[in-house]
Amino acid sequence: MDAAAIGRVRKRTVGVLAAGQVLGGIAFGATVSLGALLAADLSGQEALSGLATASVTLGASFCAIPLARLAARRGRRIALTLGNLFALVGIAIVITAAAARSFPLLIVGVIFIGAGNAGNLQSRFAATDLAPAARRGRDLGTVVWATTVGGVIGPLLLTPGEAIGAVIGMPPLTGSYAFSIVAQLAAFALYVVALRPDPLVLAQRLARSGEARREHIVEEDRPVAARYAIFAVAGSHVVMASVMAMTPIHLAHLAPDQVTIVVGTTIALHVFGMYGLSPLFGMLADRWGRISTVLLGQVLLAASLVIAAVAPDSQWAVLVALFLLGAGWSAATVSGAALLTESSLTALRPRRQGLSDTIMTFSAAVGAVLAGVVLSQIGYGGLALVALIVVAAVTVLSPYARPR
């Protein structure tokens, strides 16, 4: 297969993956919005509402490596469609749990939805399977950016979903999952029909034939750089998730009379920083290099944490800090994922990518729990200072990932 044909397949693959991210993100966005409400309603205890979010994260963590191994053996299409099926099963269980008023069943359903999100996470790596080095960051950033659309559409469908759910007899707080079912079925059909040829299967064939080297798709294996990439992505994600998880609680104390507006605006700007700027950081990763862009992410994260530590009682300072927090996460994870991909031979990529997603999601869940303890002991500013330790570690270890 010549370079022009590979380029055409690559462009189509990125488009399919981006569309799949939009569709797949709708169920995840609805779960993030409704999970805590359903958990509080079914358990009767607001203290247990956070278990829904934690269950989504754990579901993604448990399934990342198995899905990656499946992709290595059978290709991305099988792994991504299995993720869609997990999400569909999870949605059905959540609706059943709401009808039966069963809190444990709800947690099981949310875990399955989280398992489906593990497939969504794989999409960003699938975008790099056929990408040459000069475009790897941009293709990855484009697919990550598509997550924004699904993440925004999901919450916006809550009100019309409840109206439709009431008409067709769905339990309260589950109506928007009707849209999620349609979206997941559409994503399943999209991957089955349009993700051909399978990008990973094709990349593996090109690597075996030697054609891939001419197109700079496969480089030498660099395990030290790959380990650093996994650490940089996980560390940046822990910093982001820990501080973000505690921000709504902190803002509720700062502005108890305007908590909905203040929290909503702050988180919206934070999400824009996370996903809206990913194409820009993908382009910078291609032009400046992966390590340089990872370090740019650490600079942005450090600026965010310093602002939060210096002025924790200012709503405007927290707003700016959360935007920078999202932007720093985006720069580090997009460039870190690109670094991991190009530091691994094609045969090793899926396993390392699955390991990266597992470590990233599991450590974020642990970090969010510990952040609550830190917040209660030394406050929001103290939490920001503690998070700076992780940023410093990612920065100090960066020279080990550079080619020798």
HELIX and SHEET records of a PDB file:
HELIX    1   1 ALA A    3  SER A   43  1                                  41    
HELIX    2   2 GLU A   46  LEU A   48  5                                   3    
HELIX    3   3 GLY A   50  ARG A   74  1                                  25    
HELIX    4   4 ARG A   76  ALA A  100  1                                  25    
HELIX    5   5 PHE A  103  ALA A  126  1                                  24    
HELIX    6   6 ARG A  136  LEU A  156  1                                  21    
HELIX    7   7 LEU A  158  ILE A  168  1                                  11    
HELIX    8   8 TYR A  177  ALA A  194  1                                  18    
HELIX    9   9 PRO A  199  SER A  209  1                                  11    
HELIX   10  10 GLU A  211  ARG A  214  1                                   4    
HELIX   11  11 PRO A  223  LEU A  254  1                                  32    
HELIX   12  12 VAL A  259  VAL A  271  1                                  13    
HELIX   13  13 PHE A  272  GLY A  276  3                                   5    
HELIX   14  14 SER A  278  TRP A  288  1                                  11    
HELIX   15  15 ARG A  290  VAL A  310  1                                  21    
HELIX   16  16 GLN A  315  GLU A  342  1                                  28    
HELIX   17  17 ARG A  349  VAL A  396  1                                  48    
HELIX   18  18 SER A  398  ALA A  401  5                                   4    
END                                                                             
